[in-house]
Amino acid sequence: MQTTIRPAEAKDLPKILEIINHNILHSTAVYDYDTRSLSDIQAWFNERLQSGFPVIVAESGSKIAGYATYGTFRFKVGFRFTVEHSVYVSEKYNGQGIGKLLMAELISLAKKQGLHTMIGCIDNDNKGSIEFHKKFGFTEEGVLRQSGYKFDRWLDLLFMQLMLE
């Protein structure tokens, strides 16, 4: 089945909500504890678009298989050329190359926007995500030990970086 990467639309938000909430409940890809509501996702989506940041989806057939975005890394003017990104794939589509398509498009969009670097903040035990990022040229730049807490354990946060220029 062919997969298309395209800008997200309001009609995609329920599926984006389903994907992020699954990750909140079942993974350390997101350090949140509480699931989000549709109004939360609508506000997040509107904020991204108003800030000039992309939200893209992977559409496989007529189904949303994943989404990706980037946004402000830190809220200081000196960081305006640095973004933190997120790529999420529905568990039903894992291992089908959806994440690769989303990441390639995110990198392309970041370059077109004249950004300098992308940062990935990854749970240090998530070896699959770490290897995924390395395939795109991201390098490991530092670990914040025991900086997160979820599922009754301390989590180490790995920073990975891709220089875009």
Biotite code that builds the C-alpha atoms (Angstrom):
import biotite.structure as struc

atoms = struc.array([
    struc.Atom([0.000, 0.000, 0.000], chain_id="A", res_id=1, res_name="MET", atom_name="CA", element="C"),
    struc.Atom([1.343, 3.426, -0.932], chain_id="A", res_id=2, res_name="GLN", atom_name="CA", element="C"),
    struc.Atom([2.139, 5.927, 1.807], chain_id="A", res_id=3, res_name="THR", atom_name="CA", element="C"),
    struc.Atom([1.829, 9.651, 1.264], chain_id="A", res_id=4, res_name="THR", atom_name="CA", element="C"),
    struc.Atom([3.396, 12.334, 3.460], chain_id="A", res_id=5, res_name="ILE", atom_name="CA", element="C"),
    struc.Atom([1.339, 15.503, 3.594], chain_id="A", res_id=6, res_name="ARG", atom_name="CA", element="C"),
    struc.Atom([0.570, 18.451, 5.880], chain_id="A", res_id=7, res_name="PRO", atom_name="CA", element="C"),
    struc.Atom([-1.802, 17.504, 8.666], chain_id="A", res_id=8, res_name="ALA", atom_name="CA", element="C"),
    struc.Atom([-5.355, 18.806, 8.551], chain_id="A", res_id=9, res_name="GLU", atom_name="CA", element="C"),
    struc.Atom([-7.947, 19.280, 11.278], chain_id="A", res_id=10, res_name="ALA", atom_name="CA", element="C"),
    struc.Atom([-9.643, 16.033, 10.196], chain_id="A", res_id=11, res_name="LYS", atom_name="CA", element="C"),
    struc.Atom([-6.431, 14.145, 11.155], chain_id="A", res_id=12, res_name="ASP", atom_name="CA", element="C"),
    struc.Atom([-6.416, 15.305, 14.773], chain_id="A", res_id=13, res_name="LEU", atom_name="CA", element="C"),
    struc.Atom([-8.454, 12.404, 16.233], chain_id="A", res_id=14, res_name="PRO", atom_name="CA", element="C"),
    struc.Atom([-5.931, 9.907, 14.835], chain_id="A", res_id=15, res_name="LYS", atom_name="CA", element="C"),
    struc.Atom([-2.980, 12.030, 15.996], chain_id="A", res_id=16, res_name="ILE", atom_name="CA", element="C"),
    struc.Atom([-4.633, 12.077, 19.426], chain_id="A", res_id=17, res_name="LEU", atom_name="CA", element="C"),
    struc.Atom([-4.961, 8.295, 19.385], chain_id="A", res_id=18, res_name="GLU", atom_name="CA", element="C"),
    struc.Atom([-1.269, 7.872, 18.488], chain_id="A", res_id=19, res_name="ILE", atom_name="CA", element="C"),
    struc.Atom([0.058, 10.273, 21.131], chain_id="A", res_id=20, res_name="ILE", atom_name="CA", element="C"),
    struc.Atom([-2.210, 8.901, 23.838], chain_id="A", res_id=21, res_name="ASN", atom_name="CA", element="C"),
    struc.Atom([-1.055, 5.363, 23.106], chain_id="A", res_id=22, res_name="HIS", atom_name="CA", element="C"),
    struc.Atom([2.540, 6.535, 23.534], chain_id="A", res_id=23, res_name="ASN", atom_name="CA", element="C"),
    struc.Atom([1.726, 8.363, 26.768], chain_id="A", res_id=24, res_name="ILE", atom_name="CA", element="C"),
    struc.Atom([0.113, 5.250, 28.242], chain_id="A", res_id=25, res_name="LEU", atom_name="CA", element="C"),
    struc.Atom([2.481, 2.571, 26.931], chain_id="A", res_id=26, res_name="HIS", atom_name="CA", element="C"),
    struc.Atom([5.931, 4.034, 26.295], chain_id="A", res_id=27, res_name="SER", atom_name="CA", element="C"),
    struc.Atom([8.656, 6.329, 27.518], chain_id="A", res_id=28, res_name="THR", atom_name="CA", element="C"),
    struc.Atom([8.696, 8.160, 24.194], chain_id="A", res_id=29, res_name="ALA", atom_name="CA", element="C"),
    struc.Atom([6.679, 10.840, 26.023], chain_id="A", res_id=30, res_name="VAL", atom_name="CA", element="C"),
    struc.Atom([7.292, 11.577, 29.692], chain_id="A", res_id=31, res_name="TYR", atom_name="CA", element="C"),
    struc.Atom([3.674, 12.714, 30.216], chain_id="A", res_id=32, res_name="ASP", atom_name="CA", element="C"),
    struc.Atom([1.409, 10.699, 32.508], chain_id="A", res_id=33, res_name="TYR", atom_name="CA", element="C"),
    struc.Atom([-2.015, 12.009, 31.525], chain_id="A", res_id=34, res_name="ASP", atom_name="CA", element="C"),
    struc.Atom([-3.604, 11.493, 28.142], chain_id="A", res_id=35, res_name="THR", atom_name="CA", element="C"),
    struc.Atom([-4.613, 14.472, 26.089], chain_id="A", res_id=36, res_name="ARG", atom_name="CA", element="C"),
    struc.Atom([-8.066, 15.518, 24.964], chain_id="A", res_id=37, res_name="SER", atom_name="CA", element="C"),
    struc.Atom([-9.174, 16.468, 21.482], chain_id="A", res_id=38, res_name="LEU", atom_name="CA", element="C"),
    struc.Atom([-9.295, 20.121, 22.562], chain_id="A", res_id=39, res_name="SER", atom_name="CA", element="C"),
    struc.Atom([-5.672, 19.806, 23.801], chain_id="A", res_id=40, res_name="ASP", atom_name="CA", element="C"),
    struc.Atom([-4.587, 18.498, 20.397], chain_id="A", res_id=41, res_name="ILE", atom_name="CA", element="C"),
    struc.Atom([-6.569, 21.182, 18.573], chain_id="A", res_id=42, res_name="GLN", atom_name="CA", element="C"),
    struc.Atom([-4.862, 23.916, 20.629], chain_id="A", res_id=43, res_name="ALA", atom_name="CA", element="C"),
    struc.Atom([-1.434, 22.281, 20.076], chain_id="A", res_id=44, res_name="TRP", atom_name="CA", element="C"),
    struc.Atom([-2.083, 22.015, 16.316], chain_id="A", res_id=45, res_name="PHE", atom_name="CA", element="C"),
    struc.Atom([-3.200, 25.649, 16.033], chain_id="A", res_id=46, res_name="ASN", atom_name="CA", element="C"),
    struc.Atom([-0.182, 26.837, 18.040], chain_id="A", res_id=47, res_name="GLU", atom_name="CA", element="C"),
    struc.Atom([2.201, 24.912, 15.771], chain_id="A", res_id=48, res_name="ARG", atom_name="CA", element="C"),
    struc.Atom([0.678, 26.346, 12.622], chain_id="A", res_id=49, res_name="LEU", atom_name="CA", element="C"),
    struc.Atom([0.562, 29.908, 14.005], chain_id="A", res_id=50, res_name="GLN", atom_name="CA", element="C"),
    struc.Atom([4.237, 29.597, 14.955], chain_id="A", res_id=51, res_name="SER", atom_name="CA", element="C"),
    struc.Atom([5.173, 28.481, 11.434], chain_id="A", res_id=52, res_name="GLY", atom_name="CA", element="C"),
    struc.Atom([6.052, 24.925, 12.453], chain_id="A", res_id=53, res_name="PHE", atom_name="CA", element="C"),
    struc.Atom([4.946, 21.952, 10.370], chain_id="A", res_id=54, res_name="PRO", atom_name="CA", element="C"),
    struc.Atom([2.742, 19.085, 11.435], chain_id="A", res_id=55, res_name="VAL", atom_name="CA", element="C"),
    struc.Atom([2.838, 16.313, 8.856], chain_id="A", res_id=56, res_name="ILE", atom_name="CA", element="C"),
    struc.Atom([1.118, 12.953, 8.606], chain_id="A", res_id=57, res_name="VAL", atom_name="CA", element="C"),
    struc.Atom([1.829, 9.684, 6.861], chain_id="A", res_id=58, res_name="ALA", atom_name="CA", element="C"),
    struc.Atom([-1.276, 8.432, 5.133], chain_id="A", res_id=59, res_name="GLU", atom_name="CA", element="C"),
    struc.Atom([-1.292, 4.777, 4.156], chain_id="A", res_id=60, res_name="SER", atom_name="CA", element="C"),
    struc.Atom([-4.288, 4.035, 2.014], chain_id="A", res_id=61, res_name="GLY", atom_name="CA", element="C"),
    struc.Atom([-6.878, 6.202, 3.727], chain_id="A", res_id=62, res_name="SER", atom_name="CA", element="C"),
    struc.Atom([-5.489, 5.673, 7.248], chain_id="A", res_id=63, res_name="LYS", atom_name="CA", element="C"),
    struc.Atom([-3.169, 7.936, 9.241], chain_id="A", res_id=64, res_name="ILE", atom_name="CA", element="C"),
    struc.Atom([-0.145, 5.775, 10.070], chain_id="A", res_id=65, res_name="ALA", atom_name="CA", element="C"),
    struc.Atom([1.931, 8.380, 11.896], chain_id="A", res_id=66, res_name="GLY", atom_name="CA", element="C"),
    struc.Atom([2.730, 12.013, 12.348], chain_id="A", res_id=67, res_name="TYR", atom_name="CA", element="C"),
    struc.Atom([5.722, 14.255, 12.928], chain_id="A", res_id=68, res_name="ALA", atom_name="CA", element="C"),
    struc.Atom([6.469, 17.821, 13.855], chain_id="A", res_id=69, res_name="THR", atom_name="CA", element="C"),
    struc.Atom([9.097, 20.129, 15.235], chain_id="A", res_id=70, res_name="TYR", atom_name="CA", element="C"),
    struc.Atom([8.937, 23.222, 17.354], chain_id="A", res_id=71, res_name="GLY", atom_name="CA", element="C"),
    struc.Atom([10.713, 25.530, 19.712], chain_id="A", res_id=72, res_name="THR", atom_name="CA", element="C"),
    struc.Atom([13.665, 23.940, 21.473], chain_id="A", res_id=73, res_name="PHE", atom_name="CA", element="C"),
    struc.Atom([14.061, 26.650, 24.127], chain_id="A", res_id=74, res_name="ARG", atom_name="CA", element="C"),
    struc.Atom([12.175, 29.894, 24.548], chain_id="A", res_id=75, res_name="PHE", atom_name="CA", element="C"),
    struc.Atom([15.126, 32.263, 24.128], chain_id="A", res_id=76, res_name="LYS", atom_name="CA", element="C"),
    struc.Atom([15.763, 34.243, 20.949], chain_id="A", res_id=77, res_name="VAL", atom_name="CA", element="C"),
    struc.Atom([19.252, 32.767, 20.596], chain_id="A", res_id=78, res_name="GLY", atom_name="CA", element="C"),
    struc.Atom([17.733, 29.318, 20.049], chain_id="A", res_id=79, res_name="PHE", atom_name="CA", element="C"),
    struc.Atom([15.482, 30.400, 17.155], chain_id="A", res_id=80, res_name="ARG", atom_name="CA", element="C"),
    struc.Atom([17.429, 28.330, 14.603], chain_id="A", res_id=81, res_name="PHE", atom_name="CA", element="C"),
    struc.Atom([17.219, 25.151, 16.699], chain_id="A", res_id=82, res_name="THR", atom_name="CA", element="C"),
    struc.Atom([14.147, 22.915, 16.848], chain_id="A", res_id=83, res_name="VAL", atom_name="CA", element="C"),
    struc.Atom([13.155, 19.828, 18.782], chain_id="A", res_id=84, res_name="GLU", atom_name="CA", element="C"),
    struc.Atom([11.349, 17.238, 16.730], chain_id="A", res_id=85, res_name="HIS", atom_name="CA", element="C"),
    struc.Atom([8.924, 14.380, 17.314], chain_id="A", res_id=86, res_name="SER", atom_name="CA", element="C"),
    struc.Atom([8.083, 11.399, 15.104], chain_id="A", res_id=87, res_name="VAL", atom_name="CA", element="C"),
    struc.Atom([5.324, 8.986, 16.119], chain_id="A", res_id=88, res_name="TYR", atom_name="CA", element="C"),
    struc.Atom([4.076, 5.946, 14.229], chain_id="A", res_id=89, res_name="VAL", atom_name="CA", element="C"),
    struc.Atom([0.918, 4.030, 15.054], chain_id="A", res_id=90, res_name="SER", atom_name="CA", element="C"),
    struc.Atom([1.760, 0.652, 16.571], chain_id="A", res_id=91, res_name="GLU", atom_name="CA", element="C"),
    struc.Atom([-0.164, -0.956, 13.697], chain_id="A", res_id=92, res_name="LYS", atom_name="CA", element="C"),
    struc.Atom([2.401, 0.407, 11.224], chain_id="A", res_id=93, res_name="TYR", atom_name="CA", element="C"),
    struc.Atom([5.682, -0.163, 13.069], chain_id="A", res_id=94, res_name="ASN", atom_name="CA", element="C"),
    struc.Atom([8.477, -1.566, 10.929], chain_id="A", res_id=95, res_name="GLY", atom_name="CA", element="C"),
    struc.Atom([6.979, -0.455, 7.621], chain_id="A", res_id=96, res_name="GLN", atom_name="CA", element="C"),
    struc.Atom([9.237, 2.528, 6.925], chain_id="A", res_id=97, res_name="GLY", atom_name="CA", element="C"),
    struc.Atom([6.668, 5.143, 7.973], chain_id="A", res_id=98, res_name="ILE", atom_name="CA", element="C"),
    struc.Atom([9.038, 6.789, 10.454], chain_id="A", res_id=99, res_name="GLY", atom_name="CA", element="C"),
    struc.Atom([11.754, 7.073, 7.807], chain_id="A", res_id=100, res_name="LYS", atom_name="CA", element="C"),
    struc.Atom([9.411, 8.866, 5.428], chain_id="A", res_id=101, res_name="LEU", atom_name="CA", element="C"),
    struc.Atom([8.270, 11.268, 8.142], chain_id="A", res_id=102, res_name="LEU", atom_name="CA", element="C"),
    struc.Atom([11.809, 12.029, 9.337], chain_id="A", res_id=103, res_name="MET", atom_name="CA", element="C"),
    struc.Atom([13.112, 12.617, 5.823], chain_id="A", res_id=104, res_name="ALA", atom_name="CA", element="C"),
    struc.Atom([10.309, 15.105, 5.195], chain_id="A", res_id=105, res_name="GLU", atom_name="CA", element="C"),
    struc.Atom([10.881, 16.866, 8.543], chain_id="A", res_id=106, res_name="LEU", atom_name="CA", element="C"),
    struc.Atom([14.570, 17.309, 7.762], chain_id="A", res_id=107, res_name="ILE", atom_name="CA", element="C"),
    struc.Atom([13.734, 18.665, 4.318], chain_id="A", res_id=108, res_name="SER", atom_name="CA", element="C"),
    struc.Atom([11.216, 21.142, 5.763], chain_id="A", res_id=109, res_name="LEU", atom_name="CA", element="C"),
    struc.Atom([13.693, 22.292, 8.426], chain_id="A", res_id=110, res_name="ALA", atom_name="CA", element="C"),
    struc.Atom([16.328, 22.962, 5.784], chain_id="A", res_id=111, res_name="LYS", atom_name="CA", element="C"),
    struc.Atom([13.827, 24.907, 3.660], chain_id="A", res_id=112, res_name="LYS", atom_name="CA", element="C"),
    struc.Atom([12.984, 27.035, 6.708], chain_id="A", res_id=113, res_name="GLN", atom_name="CA", element="C"),
    struc.Atom([16.658, 27.890, 7.119], chain_id="A", res_id=114, res_name="GLY", atom_name="CA", element="C"),
    struc.Atom([17.029, 26.139, 10.458], chain_id="A", res_id=115, res_name="LEU", atom_name="CA", element="C"),
    struc.Atom([20.493, 25.232, 11.709], chain_id="A", res_id=116, res_name="HIS", atom_name="CA", element="C"),
    struc.Atom([20.000, 22.143, 13.861], chain_id="A", res_id=117, res_name="THR", atom_name="CA", element="C"),
    struc.Atom([17.430, 19.611, 15.010], chain_id="A", res_id=118, res_name="MET", atom_name="CA", element="C"),
    struc.Atom([17.425, 18.084, 18.472], chain_id="A", res_id=119, res_name="ILE", atom_name="CA", element="C"),
    struc.Atom([15.927, 14.754, 19.483], chain_id="A", res_id=120, res_name="GLY", atom_name="CA", element="C"),
    struc.Atom([15.224, 14.155, 23.170], chain_id="A", res_id=121, res_name="CYS", atom_name="CA", element="C"),
    struc.Atom([15.087, 10.376, 23.534], chain_id="A", res_id=122, res_name="ILE", atom_name="CA", element="C"),
    struc.Atom([14.745, 8.014, 26.464], chain_id="A", res_id=123, res_name="ASP", atom_name="CA", element="C"),
    struc.Atom([18.227, 6.517, 26.769], chain_id="A", res_id=124, res_name="ASN", atom_name="CA", element="C"),
    struc.Atom([16.800, 2.978, 26.934], chain_id="A", res_id=125, res_name="ASP", atom_name="CA", element="C"),
    struc.Atom([14.979, 3.409, 23.612], chain_id="A", res_id=126, res_name="ASN", atom_name="CA", element="C"),
    struc.Atom([17.674, 1.749, 21.494], chain_id="A", res_id=127, res_name="LYS", atom_name="CA", element="C"),
    struc.Atom([15.378, 1.503, 18.466], chain_id="A", res_id=128, res_name="GLY", atom_name="CA", element="C"),
    struc.Atom([14.856, 5.258, 18.354], chain_id="A", res_id=129, res_name="SER", atom_name="CA", element="C"),
    struc.Atom([18.544, 5.933, 18.941], chain_id="A", res_id=130, res_name="ILE", atom_name="CA", element="C"),
    struc.Atom([19.559, 3.701, 16.014], chain_id="A", res_id=131, res_name="GLU", atom_name="CA", element="C"),
    struc.Atom([16.803, 5.227, 13.872], chain_id="A", res_id=132, res_name="PHE", atom_name="CA", element="C"),
    struc.Atom([18.199, 8.708, 14.489], chain_id="A", res_id=133, res_name="HIS", atom_name="CA", element="C"),
    struc.Atom([21.771, 7.624, 13.778], chain_id="A", res_id=134, res_name="LYS", atom_name="CA", element="C"),
    struc.Atom([20.671, 6.454, 10.309], chain_id="A", res_id=135, res_name="LYS", atom_name="CA", element="C"),
    struc.Atom([19.765, 10.075, 9.560], chain_id="A", res_id=136, res_name="PHE", atom_name="CA", element="C"),
    struc.Atom([23.094, 11.397, 10.814], chain_id="A", res_id=137, res_name="GLY", atom_name="CA", element="C"),
    struc.Atom([22.059, 12.419, 14.332], chain_id="A", res_id=138, res_name="PHE", atom_name="CA", element="C"),
    struc.Atom([24.849, 12.184, 16.886], chain_id="A", res_id=139, res_name="THR", atom_name="CA", element="C"),
    struc.Atom([24.650, 11.553, 20.621], chain_id="A", res_id=140, res_name="GLU", atom_name="CA", element="C"),
    struc.Atom([25.481, 14.789, 22.409], chain_id="A", res_id=141, res_name="GLU", atom_name="CA", element="C"),
    struc.Atom([24.720, 14.191, 26.058], chain_id="A", res_id=142, res_name="GLY", atom_name="CA", element="C"),
    struc.Atom([22.680, 12.344, 28.654], chain_id="A", res_id=143, res_name="VAL", atom_name="CA", element="C"),
    struc.Atom([20.803, 13.893, 31.545], chain_id="A", res_id=144, res_name="LEU", atom_name="CA", element="C"),
    struc.Atom([20.809, 11.123, 34.132], chain_id="A", res_id=145, res_name="ARG", atom_name="CA", element="C"),
    struc.Atom([17.633, 10.382, 36.062], chain_id="A", res_id=146, res_name="GLN", atom_name="CA", element="C"),
    struc.Atom([15.983, 13.544, 34.759], chain_id="A", res_id=147, res_name="SER", atom_name="CA", element="C"),
    struc.Atom([12.612, 11.913, 34.076], chain_id="A", res_id=148, res_name="GLY", atom_name="CA", element="C"),
    struc.Atom([10.346, 9.633, 36.077], chain_id="A", res_id=149, res_name="TYR", atom_name="CA", element="C"),
    struc.Atom([7.680, 7.358, 34.626], chain_id="A", res_id=150, res_name="LYS", atom_name="CA", element="C"),
    struc.Atom([6.405, 3.833, 35.240], chain_id="A", res_id=151, res_name="PHE", atom_name="CA", element="C"),
    struc.Atom([7.896, 3.881, 38.752], chain_id="A", res_id=152, res_name="ASP", atom_name="CA", element="C"),
    struc.Atom([11.474, 4.333, 37.598], chain_id="A", res_id=153, res_name="ARG", atom_name="CA", element="C"),
    struc.Atom([14.006, 7.028, 36.828], chain_id="A", res_id=154, res_name="TRP", atom_name="CA", element="C"),
    struc.Atom([14.726, 7.711, 33.163], chain_id="A", res_id=155, res_name="LEU", atom_name="CA", element="C"),
    struc.Atom([17.830, 9.080, 31.480], chain_id="A", res_id=156, res_name="ASP", atom_name="CA", element="C"),
    struc.Atom([17.260, 11.571, 28.667], chain_id="A", res_id=157, res_name="LEU", atom_name="CA", element="C"),
    struc.Atom([19.595, 11.413, 25.662], chain_id="A", res_id=158, res_name="LEU", atom_name="CA", element="C"),
    struc.Atom([20.067, 14.455, 23.453], chain_id="A", res_id=159, res_name="PHE", atom_name="CA", element="C"),
    struc.Atom([20.761, 13.725, 19.784], chain_id="A", res_id=160, res_name="MET", atom_name="CA", element="C"),
    struc.Atom([21.590, 16.421, 17.252], chain_id="A", res_id=161, res_name="GLN", atom_name="CA", element="C"),
    struc.Atom([21.579, 16.812, 13.488], chain_id="A", res_id=162, res_name="LEU", atom_name="CA", element="C"),
    struc.Atom([23.351, 19.759, 11.898], chain_id="A", res_id=163, res_name="MET", atom_name="CA", element="C"),
    struc.Atom([21.273, 20.889, 8.924], chain_id="A", res_id=164, res_name="LEU", atom_name="CA", element="C"),
    struc.Atom([23.745, 23.165, 7.139], chain_id="A", res_id=165, res_name="GLU", atom_name="CA", element="C"),
])
